[in-house]
Amino acid sequence: MANAQPLHRRVATPPHGAVPSSSFTYDLNWAANLRGRLGNSVTPTTLLYAAGGLAVTDLRFTEVSAIPIGVVRAGWTIGGGVDHAFTSNLIGRLEYLYADYGHVRYNLSPSDWYDVGFTAQTLRAALIWKF
């Protein structure tokens, strides 16, 4: 499960010279991914790997005076990391993931619409106990 991170937005200019409202927000409700990993042991206790796969998220867009509009988006994720075994049971992990969920057009009215591109970056660390 990916951590909630600020998403980057790209807002296009509406048609007919209308000016978009700057009073809008969007929230990441949840994000998940299904990834494969391919790696190589650089020492007997350290694994470097690349990861990639499917990314899915639930995003909510809200203009101040409007009801939130939600959309579940599927995209892709890619990243990499390192696993290191400190003992036979304790493993540490440091991982970076970049996710791109594509673009969504929100039509609030014929002269009030937004093209928003959603991306997220996650840096996470973990301690894993192997039983």
Order of alpha helices (4+ residues) and beta strands (2+ residues): beta-beta-beta-beta-beta
